[in-house]
Amino acid sequence: MKKVVFVCVHNSGRSQMAEAFAKKIGEGKIIAESAGTDPGAELNPQVVAAMEEIGYDMTGHYPKAMTPEMVDSADKIITMGCEVEAGVCPASFAPSEDWGLEDPKGQPVEKVREIRDEIKKRVEALVEELSREEQQ
């Protein structure tokens, strides 16, 4: 099974949503974790609410610091918005793929929902891609 680590600076929004989607959509197919280089104190409350709207309980999720062990054990590292937040790429020390997503922090709930839905689509495609790779 492939391991994916989703990374953003504070690990309080985008990467947390990606981890939650990956654990549910990719259950039994991939291992998912999320982390940040400067973890926040708590999850973004709007992210928690937006995930609850579609049946994802974020209880037990909390911002975590990225560790060298996470990097070493990952088959794939996905950053959430290095192209959007120039100069603050959290995982530039490891090969990664950037999804270029806006930060939900301070955004209206409608925008948080758009970001959430885009993350879900990308996670679905990622799980499918990694599942095909495993079968080859």
Secondary structure in CASP SS format (residue, H / E / C, confidence):
PFRMAT SS
TARGET T0000
AUTHOR 0000-0000-0000
METHOD secondary structure of the structure
MODEL  1
M C 1.00
K E 1.00
K E 1.00
V E 1.00
V E 1.00
F E 1.00
V E 1.00
C C 1.00
V C 1.00
H C 1.00
N C 1.00
S C 1.00
G C 1.00
R H 1.00
S H 1.00
Q H 1.00
M H 1.00
A H 1.00
E H 1.00
A H 1.00
F H 1.00
A H 1.00
K H 1.00
K H 1.00
I H 1.00
G C 1.00
E C 1.00
G C 1.00
K C 1.00
I E 1.00
I E 1.00
A E 1.00
E E 1.00
S E 1.00
A E 1.00
G E 1.00
T C 1.00
D C 1.00
P C 1.00
G C 1.00
A C 1.00
E C 1.00
L C 1.00
N C 1.00
P H 1.00
Q H 1.00
V H 1.00
V H 1.00
A H 1.00
A H 1.00
M H 1.00
E H 1.00
E H 1.00
I C 1.00
G C 1.00
Y C 1.00
D C 1.00
M C 1.00
T C 1.00
G C 1.00
H C 1.00
Y C 1.00
P C 1.00
K C 1.00
A E 1.00
M C 1.00
T C 1.00
P H 1.00
E H 1.00
M H 1.00
V H 1.00
D H 1.00
S H 1.00
A C 1.00
D C 1.00
K E 1.00
I E 1.00
I E 1.00
T E 1.00
M C 1.00
G C 1.00
C C 1.00
E C 1.00
V C 1.00
E C 1.00
A C 1.00
G C 1.00
V C 1.00
C C 1.00
P C 1.00
A C 1.00
S C 1.00
F C 1.00
A C 1.00
P C 1.00
S C 1.00
E E 1.00
D E 1.00
W C 1.00
G C 1.00
L C 1.00
E C 1.00
D C 1.00
P C 1.00
K C 1.00
G C 1.00
Q C 1.00
P C 1.00
V H 1.00
E H 1.00
K H 1.00
V H 1.00
R H 1.00
E H 1.00
I H 1.00
R H 1.00
D H 1.00
E H 1.00
I H 1.00
K H 1.00
K H 1.00
R H 1.00
V H 1.00
E H 1.00
A H 1.00
L H 1.00
V H 1.00
E H 1.00
E H 1.00
L H 1.00
S H 1.00
R H 1.00
E H 1.00
E H 1.00
Q H 1.00
Q C 1.00
END
